[in-house]
Amino acid sequence: SRPSATATDLRAMAKLVFALLAASLPGALGFGRVATSRVSSVRSAVAVAPSHVAMASTTAPHGGKLSNLMASAGAALAAKAGCTKTVELTDRQSCDVELLSVGGLSPLQGFMSQADYESVHKTNRMTDGLLFGLPIVMDTNDEKMQPGDKLLMTYKGKNMAVMTVTEKWFPDKVRECVNCYGTASLEHPGVRMVAMERGKYYIAGPIVGLAQPVRDFPCLTPEQVRAALPEGKDVVAFQCRNPIHRAHYELFMRALTAENVDPTGVVLVHPTCGPTQ
C-alpha cells in the first residue's frame, strides 16, 4: 500500500507547489504574468515586462538549479548528427519535451530512468530523495527501439529535440495508476491517458532542445517568469486550468491581505493549458 504522507512530506509538497508555480513555465503550457500589486492597502493592476525587470531574488528552483536544455545553433547541428530514428511526438509528448527543454520540470535533464519512475510513483520522491509528484516518462510502441538509439523528436514539421535512449522497459501501468491516482478505473482521466494513450514501453534518457513549437497563446519560459517578478516583493502564486472567475479573483486578492504577505506583495497568475495542463 502507498505510505501515508508525513507532516514533513506535506510541507515539502506545499513548498514544491509554490516553487514550481514561480519557477516553472507555462506549463504544458501556461504563461505567467504578474497581475496585481498592493501598496498601502490600495490595489492596482500592473503588467510587468520581463525585459524591464531585473532577476528577482526568488525561492530557489526545485532541486536547486533551473535547467535549460536548449542548444545553441552550433550545438543543435552537432546534436542532430548521428540520429538513428525520427519520432513524431504526440500533443502530450510535445508538451513534456518543451517543459523539459526550458526548465519547467527542473532539475530533470531528460525523461526519468526506470528506477526514478518506480520511486516516484511509489513514494513521490526520486531515488535521490527529491520530491516529485508524478513520473515524467517517454513512451513508445517501437519494438526495435533500444538503449543507444539517438532519436530526433519532431512535432508538426519542427525539430524539437534529440533524445539519447538509455533505458527501455515494460511498465506496470496498473500499479502506476493506483499509486499515482488512487485507482485503476478507466473513468479517471489520468488512468485513461496512461492505459489508452501511452505506448507499450517507456524509455529514459537525456534530451537536447532544438526548437519550441509555435503555440496559439503566448508562453514564457521559467527564466522569463522569474525575471518578471519584482525584486524583493512577496509573491502570491495562483495556478489555474480554467478561465479566472470571481471566486478565483477573491481568493488571490484576499490572500494579499494575509499577515505573512508584505503590503507591497504581488499576485502571479499562472494559467496552464494544453493536454498536460
C-alpha positions in Angstrom: 0.0 0.0 0.0 1.1 3.6 -0.6 2.8 5.0 2.5 1.0 7.8 4.3 2.4 11.3 3.9 4.1 12.7 6.9 3.8 16.3 8.1 7.3 16.9 6.7 6.3 15.5 3.3 3.2 17.7 3.2 5.2 20.8 4.0 7.7 19.8 1.4 5.0 19.2 -1.2 3.5 22.6 -0.5 6.9 24.2 -0.9 7.3 22.3 -4.2 4.0 23.6 -5.5 4.9 27.2 -4.8 8.4 26.7 -6.2 7.0 25.3 -9.4 4.4 28.0 -9.7 7.0 30.7 -9.5 9.9 28.9 -11.2 8.3 26.8 -13.9 6.8 27.9 -17.1 3.6 28.0 -18.6 3.3 24.6 -18.4 2.2 22.5 -20.6 1.7 25.1 -21.2 0.8 28.1 -19.2 2.0 31.7 -19.2 3.0 33.7 -16.2 2.1 37.3 -15.6 2.4 39.5 -12.5 -1.2 40.7 -12.4 -1.8 42.6 -9.2 0.1 44.6 -6.6 -0.9 46.0 -3.2 0.6 49.2 -1.7 -0.8 50.8 1.5 -4.0 48.6 1.1 -4.7 50.1 -2.3 -4.7 47.5 -5.1 -3.9 48.3 -8.7 -3.3 46.2 -11.8 0.2 46.2 -13.2 1.8 44.4 -16.1 5.5 43.6 -15.6 7.6 43.2 -18.8 10.4 40.6 -18.3 12.8 42.8 -20.2 12.3 45.7 -17.9 12.8 43.9 -14.6 16.0 42.6 -13.0 16.1 38.9 -12.0 14.1 38.6 -8.7 15.6 37.2 -5.5 13.0 34.4 -5.5 12.9 31.0 -4.0 15.5 28.6 -5.5 14.2 26.4 -8.3 13.1 22.9 -7.4 16.2 20.8 -7.0 18.4 23.9 -6.6 19.0 24.7 -10.3 16.9 25.9 -13.1 17.5 23.6 -16.1 17.9 25.0 -19.6 18.4 22.2 -22.1 18.1 24.3 -25.3 21.1 24.1 -27.5 22.9 26.9 -29.4 22.7 26.8 -33.2 26.1 25.1 -33.4 25.3 22.6 -30.7 22.0 21.8 -32.3 23.7 20.8 -35.5 26.0 18.5 -33.6 23.2 17.0 -31.6 21.2 16.1 -34.7 24.2 14.4 -36.3 24.1 10.6 -36.0 20.4 10.4 -35.1 19.3 6.8 -35.7 15.5 7.3 -35.6 12.9 10.1 -36.1 10.0 10.1 -33.7 6.9 12.3 -34.4 5.6 13.5 -31.0 2.0 13.5 -29.9 0.5 16.7 -28.5 1.1 15.4 -24.9 4.7 14.3 -25.6 5.5 17.7 -27.2 4.4 19.5 -24.0 6.6 17.3 -21.9 9.6 17.8 -24.2 9.0 21.6 -24.2 8.8 21.7 -20.4 12.0 19.6 -20.1 13.8 21.8 -22.6 13.1 25.1 -21.0 13.4 24.0 -17.3 9.7 23.7 -16.5 10.5 20.3 -15.0 13.7 21.3 -13.3 16.0 19.7 -12.3 15.3 16.9 -14.8 17.8 16.7 -17.7 15.5 14.3 -19.6 13.0 11.6 -19.2 13.2 9.6 -15.9 15.1 6.4 -15.5 13.2 3.2 -14.6 14.5 3.5 -11.0 13.3 7.1 -10.7 10.0 6.3 -12.4 9.3 3.5 -9.9 10.5 5.5 -6.9 8.3 8.5 -7.8 5.1 6.6 -8.4 5.6 4.6 -5.1 7.0 7.3 -2.8 6.6 10.7 -4.6 10.3 11.0 -4.4 13.2 10.4 -6.9 15.9 7.9 -5.9 18.0 10.8 -4.6 15.1 11.8 -2.2 13.9 14.8 -4.2 10.2 15.3 -4.0 8.4 14.8 -7.3 4.6 14.3 -7.7 4.3 12.3 -10.9 6.8 10.4 -13.1 7.9 12.1 -16.3 8.3 9.4 -18.9 8.5 9.0 -22.7 6.5 6.2 -24.2 6.8 4.2 -27.4 5.3 1.2 -29.2 8.5 0.6 -31.2 9.6 -2.9 -30.6 13.0 -2.3 -32.2 14.0 0.8 -30.3 16.9 0.0 -27.9 19.2 1.8 -25.5 21.8 3.7 -27.5 19.4 4.9 -30.1 19.5 8.6 -30.8 16.1 10.0 -31.5 15.2 13.1 -33.5 12.0 14.3 -32.0 9.7 16.2 -34.4 6.3 17.9 -34.0 4.2 19.3 -36.8 7.2 19.8 -39.0 9.6 21.2 -36.4 12.6 19.5 -35.0 12.0 19.9 -31.2 14.7 17.8 -29.5 17.2 15.0 -29.6 16.9 12.2 -27.1 19.6 9.6 -26.3 17.9 6.4 -25.2 19.5 4.9 -22.0 16.8 2.5 -20.9 13.7 0.8 -22.2 11.2 -1.2 -20.0 7.7 -2.6 -19.8 6.0 -0.7 -17.1 3.4 -2.0 -14.6 0.7 0.6 -15.6 -1.9 -0.7 -13.2 0.4 -0.3 -10.2 1.5 3.1 -11.6 -2.1 4.3 -11.8 -3.1 3.0 -8.4 -0.1 4.7 -6.8 -0.5 8.0 -8.8 -4.2 8.4 -9.0 -5.6 6.1 -6.3 -7.5 4.0 -8.8 -7.1 1.8 -11.9 -10.6 2.7 -13.2 -10.7 4.0 -16.8 -13.3 6.5 -15.6 -10.3 8.5 -14.2 -8.8 10.7 -17.0 -5.3 10.1 -15.8 -5.7 6.4 -15.8 -7.4 6.5 -19.2 -4.4 8.5 -20.6 -1.8 6.0 -19.2 -3.8 3.0 -20.4 -5.0 4.2 -23.7 -2.8 7.0 -25.0 0.7 6.0 -23.8 2.7 3.3 -25.7 3.6 -0.2 -24.5 7.1 0.7 -23.4 8.7 3.5 -21.5 12.1 4.9 -22.4 14.6 7.0 -20.5 17.4 9.4 -21.4 18.7 12.9 -21.6 17.4 15.4 -24.2 18.8 18.4 -26.0 16.3 21.0 -27.0 16.4 22.3 -30.6 13.3 24.5 -31.0 10.0 25.2 -29.4 6.6 24.7 -31.2 4.5 27.7 -32.2 1.5 27.9 -29.8 -1.8 29.7 -30.2 -1.1 31.6 -27.0 2.0 33.4 -25.6 4.3 31.3 -23.4 7.1 32.4 -21.1 10.0 30.2 -20.0 10.7 29.7 -16.3 13.6 32.1 -16.6 11.3 34.8 -18.1 8.6 34.3 -15.4 11.2 34.6 -12.7 12.6 37.8 -14.3 9.1 39.3 -14.4 8.8 39.1 -10.6 9.7 42.4 -9.0 12.8 42.4 -6.8 12.3 42.0 -3.1 8.5 41.5 -3.3 6.3 38.8 -1.8 4.6 36.7 -4.4 1.2 35.0 -4.0 1.2 32.5 -6.8 -2.1 31.3 -8.2 -2.2 28.5 -10.8 -5.4 27.6 -12.6 -6.5 25.4 -15.5 -9.8 27.3 -16.2 -10.6 30.9 -17.0 -10.5 33.0 -13.8 -13.9 33.6 -12.3 -15.0 35.8 -9.4 -14.2 33.2 -6.7 -10.7 32.8 -8.0 -10.3 36.6 -8.0 -11.5 36.9 -4.5 -9.2 34.1 -3.4 -6.0 35.6 -4.5 -7.0 39.2 -3.8 -7.8 38.3 -0.2 -4.6 36.2 0.0 -2.7 39.5 -0.4 -4.1 40.7 3.0 -2.6 37.7 4.8 -0.4 38.6 7.8 2.6 36.9 6.2 2.3 38.8 2.9 4.1 42.2 2.7 1.9 45.2 1.8 3.8 45.5 -1.5 3.2 41.9 -2.4 2.0 40.9 -5.9 0.0 38.1 -7.4 1.4 35.8 -10.1 -1.4 34.4 -12.2 -0.1 31.3 -13.8 -2.6 29.6 -16.1 -1.9 26.1 -17.6 -3.0 25.0 -21.0 -2.8 22.0 -23.3 -3.3 18.3 -22.7 -0.8 18.1 -19.8 -2.0 21.2 -18.0 
